[in-house]
Amino acid sequence: MNKYDVLKEKLITRQPIFMGNMMLNTSPLMLTAFENADCILLDKEHGVYGTEELIPLTLQCRAMGLPAIVRVEDTQYHLIAKAIDLGADGIMLPRTESVEQIKTAVEAMNFAPVGRTGFGGWGLLRKGETFTDFNGRRFLLPQIESHKGLCAMEDMLTAYGEYISGFIIGPNDYSITMGVPLEHDATAMLDEYRRFYEICDRHQVSCGVFDPDRAHIERDVRFGANIFWLSDDLSCMKAGFDSFISITKDVLAKR
C-alpha cells in the first residue's frame, strides 16, 4: 500500500500520524530526512516558500511517494487551487472559523459537481491517478486557532465532514486570541484543548497539534491526539547536531 492510502486509512481510523515540518530549508534533498514520516507539511503561511520554492519540494515529495500537505497563506480559492495544481496532496487551512471557509477549500480541491477547480497544473494528478479518481482524495486539515473556530467545528463537520481529514490546533495564534500569548499551558488554553479533543472524539475525527517537545507530546497523547505535527526543520537540525556534540563529549570524557 502506498503512503497516500496509508495516510488516508490512518486518518479514518485515528491511528498515530507523524507529520514532519519544512519552513526554512529550500533544498529538496532535505526531504529525505523525513522519509519515515507519514506526511510532510510545507509551510507557505509562515515559511519562506513562494511558488518557485514550492515546486522542487512537491516534485521531490512525489518522487518519494511522501504526501505533501501545504499550509496556504489564507482561505482563498486561488491559493488553495494553485497549491493542488503544483503537487500538494493536501491543504492545512489556517485560521479556520466558519463553514464558508471549508466550502471555499472543498471547492478549490475538487472538480464539479463537488467543487469548481479547473483541470490543469503539472502536479494535479499523481502517477496512475485518473480524473475520476481525484475527487475526495486530497487531504483537508482545517486549523483551529480561536474560540470562534472551536465553536464552529461541529457545523463544519455537519456540512462537510466527509471532506475533512482531521483538525489541527494552532497553539500560538490560539493563545494570542485568548489573551495569554504563547502560554500554551494556561488554564484558559487547556480548557479550550479539552473541548477541542472532546468534539473530535465525539465525531471520531482525527486531530492533533503542533508539538515542539516531549512534554507537549505527552500532554496531547493524554488529551487524545493522533496527529503529531513534530517540530520544524531548523529545530530538527539543531537537535540532531546537538545530539552528536553530546555523544562526542561523552566519548572524549572517557579517553
Summary of the structure (lengths in Angstrom):
residues: 255
radius of gyration: 18.5
end to end distance: 48.8
largest distance: 70.5
contacts: 814
relative contact order: 0.12
helix: 50%
strand: 15%
